[in-house]
Amino acid sequence: MPLSSDLKALYKSVVIIIIIAVDDGDGDIVRVCSVPGPPSSVYFPEVTETSVRIAWSEPREPNGVITGYRVAYSLRSSRTLTMSDDSVSAARRDYRVTGLASYQHYLFTVTAKTQSGWGAEEFVVVYTVSFRSEFVHC
């Protein structure tokens, strides 16, 4: 199998982090940070028929100081993502989305940012429904 095929197979399960050290001209080595890994522990503490609150933890590999987060979502059947404004504070680790369609699957992504840029996305799916227990069968 060619190397490019091997890398494509790894793309979905491996985050490659590159750290570059450069000489600043005065003989000092300066470490240049990489973008962050994906946010961790992404979940939906609140779900209704038309809104959700998504929450997450800081990336396990922040690779610098986290300066903000971005949330994007779409109907799972759609290819068009709706982006949050990209100023979700680094101190905030949740985001509420309203105006969703009832009884639909939505794909959400959460991405962290450092001074080096936007990092890897974490993907999660949620189903908009008022009572989750109506889908629990014994």
N, CA and C atoms as an extended XYZ file, in Angstrom:
414
Properties=species:S:1:pos:R:3:atomname:S:1:resname:S:1:resid:I:1 pbc="F F F"
N         0.859       -1.180        0.000 N   MET     1
C         0.000        0.000        0.000 CA  MET     1
C         0.899        1.235        0.000 C   MET     1
N         0.639        2.212       -0.865 N   PRO     2
C         1.464        3.423       -0.891 CA  PRO     2
C         1.360        4.201        0.423 C   PRO     2
N         2.406        4.955        0.698 N   LEU     3
C         2.456        5.747        1.929 CA  LEU     3
C         1.273        6.690        2.044 C   LEU     3
N         0.840        7.325        0.961 N   SER     4
C        -0.278        8.265        1.027 CA  SER     4
C        -1.557        7.575        1.489 C   SER     4
N        -1.775        6.325        1.096 N   SER     5
C        -2.947        5.572        1.559 CA  SER     5
C        -2.858        5.312        3.050 C   SER     5
N        -1.647        5.012        3.535 N   ASP     6
C        -1.458        4.786        4.974 CA  ASP     6
C        -1.804        6.045        5.755 C   ASP     6
N        -1.363        7.204        5.273 N   LEU     7
C        -1.633        8.455        5.965 CA  LEU     7
C        -3.110        8.794        5.943 C   LEU     7
N        -3.801        8.521        4.842 N   LYS     8
C        -5.236        8.784        4.771 CA  LYS     8
C        -5.991        7.933        5.787 C   LYS     8
N        -5.573        6.679        5.952 N   ALA     9
C        -6.232        5.796        6.918 CA  ALA     9
C        -6.023        6.297        8.343 C   ALA     9
N        -4.893        6.908        8.629 N   LEU    10
C        -4.604        7.415        9.967 CA  LEU    10
C        -5.264        8.756       10.239 C   LEU    10
N        -5.641        9.487        9.219 N   TYR    11
C        -6.145       10.853        9.362 CA  TYR    11
C        -7.270       10.970       10.375 C   TYR    11
N        -8.204       10.030       10.399 N   LYS    12
C        -9.362       10.140       11.273 CA  LYS    12
C        -9.058        9.775       12.719 C   LYS    12
N        -7.942        9.117       12.988 N   SER    13
C        -7.709        8.657       14.350 CA  SER    13
C        -6.422        9.181       14.976 C   SER    13
N        -5.640        9.913       14.246 N   VAL    14
C        -4.362       10.394       14.776 CA  VAL    14
C        -4.232       11.890       14.536 C   VAL    14
N        -3.825       12.618       15.555 N   VAL    15
C        -3.513       14.027       15.403 CA  VAL    15
C        -1.994       14.147       15.387 C   VAL    15
N        -1.452       14.704       14.341 N   ILE    16
C        -0.014       14.877       14.225 CA  ILE    16
C         0.339       16.273       14.721 C   ILE    16
N         1.228       16.326       15.695 N   ILE    17
C         1.636       17.599       16.274 CA  ILE    17
C         3.081       17.869       15.866 C   ILE    17
N         3.297       19.037       15.310 N   ILE    18
C         4.644       19.425       14.906 CA  ILE    18
C         5.053       20.626       15.741 C   ILE    18
N         6.174       20.510       16.409 N   ILE    19
C         6.713       21.622       17.184 CA  ILE    19
C         8.006       22.043       16.502 C   ILE    19
N         8.081       23.308       16.194 N   ILE    20
C         9.238       23.835       15.482 CA  ILE    20
C        10.018       24.731       16.427 C   ILE    20
N        11.308       24.527       16.484 N   ALA    21
C        12.174       25.402       17.264 CA  ALA    21
C        13.058       26.158       16.273 C   ALA    21
N        13.147       27.461       16.444 N   VAL    22
C        13.941       28.277       15.525 CA  VAL    22
C        14.893       29.167       16.302 C   VAL    22
N        15.962       29.540       15.662 N   ASP    23
C        16.927       30.474       16.235 CA  ASP    23
C        16.399       31.875       15.969 C   ASP    23
N        16.242       32.679       17.019 N   ASP    24
C        15.672       34.020       16.851 CA  ASP    24
C        16.665       35.050       16.322 C   ASP    24
N        17.864       34.621       15.986 N   GLY    25
C        18.866       35.538       15.452 CA  GLY    25
C        19.883       35.970       16.495 C   GLY    25
N        19.514       35.869       17.761 N   ASP    26
C        20.426       36.217       18.847 CA  ASP    26
C        21.051       34.974       19.473 C   ASP    26
N        20.869       33.837       18.839 N   GLY    27
C        21.405       32.598       19.375 CA  GLY    27
C        20.470       31.883       20.332 C   GLY    27
N        19.292       32.461       20.600 N   ASP    28
C        18.320       31.811       21.479 CA  ASP    28
C        17.386       30.943       20.641 C   ASP    28
N        17.052       29.787       21.185 N   ILE    29
C        16.109       28.908       20.505 CA  ILE    29
C        14.700       29.273       20.988 C   ILE    29
N        13.817       29.526       20.043 N   VAL    30
C        12.443       29.891       20.354 CA  VAL    30
C        11.542       28.750       19.894 C   VAL    30
N        10.685       28.301       20.797 N   ARG    31
C         9.753       27.228       20.452 CA  ARG    31
C         8.493       27.849       19.850 C   ARG    31
N         8.106       27.364       18.686 N   VAL    32
C         6.894       27.817       18.029 CA  VAL    32
C         5.815       26.770       18.305 C   VAL    32
N         4.731       27.191       18.932 N   CYS    33
C         3.677       26.250       19.323 CA  CYS    33
C         2.855       25.816       18.118 C   CYS    33
N         2.342       24.630       18.220 N   SER    34
C         1.460       24.078       17.212 CA  SER    34
C         0.012       24.404       17.571 C   SER    34
N        -0.906       24.120       16.682 N   VAL    35
C        -2.326       24.304       16.971 CA  VAL    35
C        -2.763       23.246       17.982 C   VAL    35
N        -3.870       23.501       18.686 N   PRO    36
C        -4.312       22.559       19.716 CA  PRO    36
C        -4.956       21.297       19.144 C   PRO    36
N        -4.974       20.258       19.982 N   GLY    37
C        -5.734       19.060       19.651 CA  GLY    37
C        -7.214       19.346       19.815 C   GLY    37
N        -8.060       18.353       19.567 N   PRO    38
C        -9.508       18.579       19.689 CA  PRO    38
C        -9.939       18.738       21.141 C   PRO    38
N       -10.983       19.524       21.394 N   PRO    39
C       -11.534       19.590       22.747 CA  PRO    39
C       -11.937       18.182       23.203 C   PRO    39
N       -11.898       17.949       24.501 N   SER    40
C       -12.214       16.616       25.013 CA  SER    40
C       -13.557       16.616       25.734 C   SER    40
N       -14.058       15.429       25.991 N   SER    41
C       -15.295       15.227       26.767 CA  SER    41
C       -16.451       16.081       26.267 C   SER    41
N       -16.707       16.061       24.981 N   VAL    42
C       -17.802       16.851       24.407 CA  VAL    42
C       -19.122       16.101       24.650 C   VAL    42
N       -20.116       16.810       25.188 N   TYR    43
C       -21.411       16.185       25.473 CA  TYR    43
C       -22.520       17.238       25.459 C   TYR    43
N       -23.771       16.778       25.585 N   PHE    44
C       -24.944       17.647       25.550 CA  PHE    44
C       -25.687       17.537       26.878 C   PHE    44
N       -25.442       18.438       27.837 N   PRO    45
C       -26.133       18.367       29.121 CA  PRO    45
C       -27.608       18.745       29.038 C   PRO    45
N       -28.005       19.488       28.006 N   GLU    46
C       -29.404       19.887       27.835 CA  GLU    46
C       -29.798       19.726       26.368 C   GLU    46
N       -30.907       19.012       26.148 N   VAL    47
C       -31.435       18.814       24.795 CA  VAL    47
C       -32.950       18.972       24.855 C   VAL    47
N       -33.494       19.790       23.964 N   THR    48
C       -34.954       19.882       23.810 CA  THR    48
C       -35.276       19.630       22.345 C   THR    48
N       -36.544       19.802       21.987 N   GLU    49
C       -36.925       19.607       20.584 CA  GLU    49
C       -36.301       20.646       19.664 C   GLU    49
N       -36.002       21.833       20.184 N   THR    50
C       -35.519       22.912       19.308 CA  THR    50
C       -34.228       23.576       19.776 C   THR    50
N       -33.608       23.075       20.833 N   SER    51
C       -32.352       23.684       21.290 CA  SER    51
C       -31.476       22.647       21.981 C   SER    51
N       -30.188       22.955       22.026 N   VAL    52
C       -29.226       22.116       22.747 CA  VAL    52
C       -28.203       23.016       23.427 C   VAL    52
N       -27.623       22.492       24.489 N   ARG    53
C       -26.446       23.122       25.075 CA  ARG    53
C       -25.341       22.100       24.967 C   ARG    53
N       -24.258       22.482       24.301 N   ILE    54
C       -23.107       21.609       24.123 CA  ILE    54
C       -22.025       22.075       25.095 C   ILE    54
N       -21.310       21.142       25.692 N   ALA    55
C       -20.257       21.473       26.655 CA  ALA    55
C       -19.030       20.612       26.353 C   ALA    55
N       -17.858       21.068       26.798 N   TRP    56
C       -16.612       20.364       26.508 CA  TRP    56
C       -15.565       20.721       27.544 C   TRP    56
N       -14.460       19.987       27.500 N   SER    57
C       -13.289       20.272       28.336 CA  SER    57
C       -12.157       20.738       27.435 C   SER    57
N       -11.162       21.362       28.054 N   GLU    58
C        -9.989       21.825       27.296 CA  GLU    58
C        -9.331       20.638       26.586 C   GLU    58
N        -8.709       20.871       25.439 N   PRO    59
C        -8.007       19.781       24.754 CA  PRO    59
C        -6.951       19.125       25.654 C   PRO    59
N        -6.783       17.836       25.500 N   ARG    60
C        -5.737       17.126       26.254 CA  ARG    60
C        -4.351       17.617       25.834 C   ARG    60
N        -4.258       18.097       24.600 N   GLU    61
C        -3.007       18.645       24.069 CA  GLU    61
C        -3.261       20.079       23.618 C   GLU    61
N        -3.253       21.040       24.562 N   PRO    62
C        -3.563       22.430       24.179 CA  PRO    62
C        -2.479       23.071       23.304 C   PRO    62
N        -1.225       22.627       23.453 N   ASN    63
C        -0.122       23.149       22.633 CA  ASN    63
C        -0.015       24.665       22.680 C   ASN    63
N        -0.212       25.226       23.854 N   GLY    64
C        -0.155       26.667       24.045 CA  GLY    64
C        -1.344       27.115       24.872 C   GLY    64
N        -1.553       28.409       24.918 N   VAL    65
C        -2.667       28.979       25.673 CA  VAL    65
C        -3.896       29.024       24.766 C   VAL    65
N        -4.992       28.418       25.224 N   ILE    66
C        -6.242       28.444       24.458 CA  ILE    66
C        -6.808       29.866       24.514 C   ILE    66
N        -7.100       30.428       23.328 N   THR    67
C        -7.609       31.802       23.256 CA  THR    67
C        -9.089       31.864       22.910 C   THR    67
N        -9.687       30.750       22.534 N   GLY    68
C       -11.108       30.736       22.209 CA  GLY    68
C       -11.534       29.406       21.632 C   GLY    68
N       -12.839       29.284       21.427 N   TYR    69
C       -13.432       28.085       20.842 CA  TYR    69
C       -14.397       28.486       19.742 C   TYR    69
N       -14.641       27.556       18.838 N   ARG    70
C       -15.628       27.754       17.777 CA  ARG    70
C       -16.528       26.521       17.729 C   ARG    70
N       -17.835       26.743       17.638 N   VAL    71
C       -18.810       25.665       17.519 CA  VAL    71
C       -19.466       25.802       16.149 C   VAL    71
N       -19.602       24.686       15.462 N   ALA    72
C       -20.308       24.667       14.179 CA  ALA    72
C       -21.281       23.502       14.206 C   ALA    72
N       -22.375       23.619       13.453 N   TYR    73
C       -23.356       22.533       13.443 CA  TYR    73
C       -24.124       22.528       12.131 C   TYR    73
N       -24.727       21.385       11.844 N   SER    74
C       -25.595       21.255       10.678 CA  SER    74
C       -26.499       20.053       10.890 C   SER    74
N       -27.587       20.015       10.140 N   LEU    75
C       -28.362       18.786       10.084 CA  LEU    75
C       -27.424       17.702        9.577 C   LEU    75
N       -27.508       16.518       10.139 N   ARG    76
C       -26.588       15.462        9.728 CA  ARG    76
C       -26.719       15.162        8.240 C   ARG    76
N       -27.897       15.372        7.677 N   SER    77
C       -28.127       15.100        6.258 CA  SER    77
C       -27.653       16.240        5.351 C   SER    77
N       -27.202       17.346        5.931 N   SER    78
C       -26.787       18.522        5.168 CA  SER    78
C       -25.265       18.608        5.096 C   SER    78
N       -24.776       19.323        4.119 N   ARG    79
C       -23.329       19.541        4.000 CA  ARG    79
C       -22.952       20.981        4.349 C   ARG    79
N       -23.920       21.781        4.807 N   THR    80
C       -23.670       23.178        5.120 CA  THR    80
C       -23.592       23.368        6.626 C   THR    80
N       -22.428       23.804        7.119 N   LEU    81
C       -22.248       24.053        8.548 CA  LEU    81
C       -22.637       25.479        8.892 C   LEU    81
N       -23.297       25.648       10.034 N   THR    82
C       -23.570       26.965       10.595 CA  THR    82
C       -22.536       27.200       11.679 C   THR    82
N       -21.769       28.263       11.578 N   MET    83
C       -20.701       28.548       12.528 CA  MET    83
C       -21.199       29.472       13.625 C   MET    83
N       -20.720       29.204       14.853 N   SER    84
C       -20.919       30.180       15.919 CA  SER    84
C       -20.016       31.349       15.575 C   SER    84
N       -20.248       32.489       16.186 N   ASP    85
C       -19.244       33.521       15.954 CA  ASP    85
C       -17.990       33.000       16.652 C   ASP    85
N       -16.832       33.298       16.098 N   ASP    86
C       -15.631       32.643       16.598 CA  ASP    86
C       -15.059       33.305       17.846 C   ASP    86
N       -15.912       33.936       18.636 N   SER    87
C       -15.424       34.588       19.842 CA  SER    87
C       -15.935       33.919       21.115 C   SER    87
N       -16.218       32.595       21.059 N   VAL    88
C       -16.586       31.891       22.277 CA  VAL    88
C       -15.356       31.944       23.179 C   VAL    88
N       -15.496       32.558       24.323 N   SER    89
C       -14.383       32.817       25.231 CA  SER    89
C       -13.664       31.537       25.651 C   SER    89
N       -12.371       31.635       25.858 N   ALA    90
C       -11.587       30.494       26.327 CA  ALA    90
C       -12.035       30.055       27.712 C   ALA    90
N       -12.575       30.981       28.498 N   ALA    91
C       -13.045       30.656       29.846 CA  ALA    91
C       -14.377       29.908       29.816 C   ALA    91
N       -15.120       30.071       28.742 N   ARG    92
C       -16.416       29.398       28.593 CA  ARG    92
C       -16.217       28.062       27.917 C   ARG    92
N       -16.857       27.049       28.424 N   ARG    93
C       -16.746       25.738       27.787 CA  ARG    93
C       -18.125       25.148       27.523 C   ARG    93
N       -19.067       26.034       27.146 N   ASP    94
C       -20.372       25.564       26.700 CA  ASP    94
C       -20.969       26.581       25.742 C   ASP    94
N       -21.979       26.144       25.000 N   TYR    95
C       -22.584       27.005       23.993 CA  TYR    95
C       -24.014       26.517       23.757 C   TYR    95
N       -24.951       27.436       23.709 N   ARG    96
C       -26.357       27.084       23.481 CA  ARG    96
C       -26.746       27.445       22.050 C   ARG    96
N       -27.450       26.513       21.397 N   VAL    97
C       -27.961       26.737       20.042 CA  VAL    97
C       -29.474       26.577       20.106 C   VAL    97
N       -30.202       27.566       19.592 N   THR    98
C       -31.664       27.516       19.564 CA  THR    98
C       -32.144       27.536       18.118 C   THR    98
N       -33.440       27.331       17.934 N   GLY    99
C       -34.017       27.398       16.592 CA  GLY    99
C       -33.757       26.162       15.753 C   GLY    99
N       -33.489       25.029       16.392 N   LEU   100
C       -33.247       23.787       15.659 CA  LEU   100
C       -34.576       23.127       15.292 C   LEU   100
N       -34.549       22.266       14.314 N   ALA   101
C       -35.739       21.511       13.922 CA  ALA   101
C       -35.943       20.341       14.884 C   ALA   101
N       -37.191       20.035       15.176 N   SER   102
C       -37.527       18.941       16.098 CA  SER   102
C       -37.245       17.570       15.485 C   SER   102
N       -36.871       16.645       16.330 N   TYR   103
C       -36.680       15.243       15.962 CA  TYR   103
C       -35.741       15.068       14.766 C   TYR   103
N       -34.589       15.726       14.867 N   GLN   104
C       -33.587       15.650       13.803 CA  GLN   104
C       -32.223       15.348       14.407 C   GLN   104
N       -31.374       14.692       13.622 N   HIS   105
C       -29.983       14.482       14.014 CA  HIS   105
C       -29.169       15.685       13.547 C   HIS   105
N       -28.360       16.225       14.448 N   TYR   106
C       -27.458       17.328       14.125 CA  TYR   106
C       -26.020       16.898       14.382 C   TYR   106
N       -25.135       17.301       13.487 N   LEU   107
C       -23.698       17.089       13.648 CA  LEU   107
C       -23.108       18.386       14.201 C   LEU   107
N       -22.382       18.294       15.303 N   PHE   108
C       -21.708       19.445       15.903 CA  PHE   108
C       -20.204       19.223       15.859 C   PHE   108
N       -19.460       20.319       15.690 N   THR   109
C       -18.007       20.292       15.831 CA  THR   109
C       -17.608       21.379       16.818 C   THR   109
N       -16.584       21.088       17.600 N   VAL   110
C       -16.009       22.075       18.518 CA  VAL   110
C       -14.520       22.120       18.231 C   VAL   110
N       -13.981       23.320       18.128 N   THR   111
C       -12.573       23.531       17.797 CA  THR   111
C       -11.979       24.559       18.750 C   THR   111
N       -10.753       24.322       19.202 N   ALA   112
C       -10.050       25.271       20.067 CA  ALA   112
C        -9.039       26.071       19.235 C   ALA   112
N        -8.650       27.235       19.764 N   LYS   113
C        -7.702       28.103       19.056 CA  LYS   113
C        -6.593       28.545       20.007 C   LYS   113
N        -5.368       28.599       19.492 N   THR   114
C        -4.225       29.199       20.191 CA  THR   114
C        -3.692       30.312       19.296 C   THR   114
N        -2.611       30.924       19.707 N   GLN   115
C        -2.003       31.961       18.869 CA  GLN   115
C        -1.537       31.389       17.535 C   GLN   115
N        -1.367       30.072       17.458 N   SER   116
C        -0.937       29.437       16.212 CA  SER   116
C        -2.083       29.150       15.246 C   SER   116
N        -3.334       29.271       15.732 N   GLY   117
C        -4.475       29.060       14.847 CA  GLY   117
C        -5.475       28.057       15.394 C   GLY   117
N        -6.460       27.724       14.547 N   TRP   118
C        -7.508       26.765       14.916 CA  TRP   118
C        -6.952       25.361       14.856 C   TRP   118
N        -7.365       24.542       15.824 N   GLY   119
C        -6.873       23.174       15.925 CA  GLY   119
C        -7.810       22.146       15.324 C   GLY   119
N        -7.635       20.912       15.784 N   ALA   120
C        -8.426       19.781       15.306 CA  ALA   120
C        -9.850       19.869       15.851 C   ALA   120
N       -10.798       19.390       15.067 N   GLU   121
C       -12.204       19.414       15.463 CA  GLU   121
C       -12.581       18.120       16.178 C   GLU   121
N       -13.505       18.250       17.110 N   GLU   122
C       -14.144       17.081       17.718 CA  GLU   122
C       -15.570       17.042       17.181 C   GLU   122
N       -16.011       15.893       16.686 N   PHE   123
C       -17.328       15.737       16.080 CA  PHE   123
C       -18.247       14.955       17.015 C   PHE   123
N       -19.489       15.418       17.176 N   VAL   124
C       -20.501       14.703       17.960 CA  VAL   124
C       -21.859       14.882       17.291 C   VAL   124
N       -22.742       13.922       17.513 N   VAL   125
C       -24.086       13.959       16.931 CA  VAL   125
C       -25.095       13.976       18.064 C   VAL   125
N       -26.182       14.745       17.884 N   VAL   126
C       -27.259       14.808       18.872 CA  VAL   126
C       -28.593       14.708       18.138 C   VAL   126
N       -29.591       14.182       18.835 N   TYR   127
C       -30.952       14.070       18.303 CA  TYR   127
C       -31.840       14.995       19.111 C   TYR   127
N       -32.530       15.927       18.448 N   THR   128
C       -33.368       16.901       19.160 CA  THR   128
C       -34.702       16.271       19.543 C   THR   128
N       -34.900       16.137       20.848 N   VAL   129
C       -36.099       15.513       21.388 CA  VAL   129
C       -36.291       16.024       22.812 C   VAL   129
N       -37.534       16.194       23.237 N   SER   130
C       -37.788       16.712       24.581 CA  SER   130
C       -37.470       15.717       25.676 C   SER   130
N       -37.916       14.495       25.512 N   PHE   131
C       -37.741       13.494       26.562 CA  PHE   131
C       -36.876       12.367       26.041 C   PHE   131
N       -35.644       12.333       26.468 N   ARG   132
C       -34.752       11.270       26.025 CA  ARG   132
C       -35.255        9.908       26.482 C   ARG   132
N       -35.973        9.865       27.610 N   SER   133
C       -36.436        8.586       28.145 CA  SER   133
C       -37.422        7.895       27.222 C   SER   133
N       -38.080        8.635       26.300 N   GLU   134
C       -39.027        7.982       25.409 CA  GLU   134
C       -38.330        7.045       24.438 C   GLU   134
N       -36.998        7.119       24.342 N   PHE   135
C       -36.263        6.240       23.452 CA  PHE   135
C       -35.521        5.147       24.214 C   PHE   135
N       -35.706        5.076       25.515 N   VAL   136
C       -35.078        4.044       26.314 CA  VAL   136
C       -36.051        2.883       26.420 C   VAL   136
N       -35.648        1.730       25.952 N   HIS   137
C       -36.512        0.558       25.985 CA  HIS   137
C       -35.916       -0.473       26.931 C   HIS   137
N       -36.767       -1.051       27.760 N   CYS   138
C       -36.308       -2.075       28.700 CA  CYS   138
C       -36.578       -3.450       28.145 C   CYS   138
